[in-house]
Amino acid sequence: MPWLLCKREDLSYLDLFRNMLTWKFPHCLKNWQRLRVLSLSSNHLSGIIPSSIGQFPSLTWLDLRDDNFSGEFPQ
């Protein structure tokens, strides 16, 4: 993940659908408290989905299909 995106605390919409990305789930996700839409689908992403994904008060759309994430989806 480009480090500049991690610095964007005002990020509300991130759509990286079908970009051939290969990194693991972004650790800076906790910085995006205003995030409403997150689409990372149809890439080559991997790793465990962090538990913090279920703690976003504004998140209304989450699309992680067709990637290689492991583990259970956090409650």
Secondary structure, DSSP 8 states (H G I E B T S, - for coil): --HHHHT-TT--EEE-TTS----B--GGGGG-TT--EEE--SS--EEE--GGGGG-TT--EEE-TTSEEES----
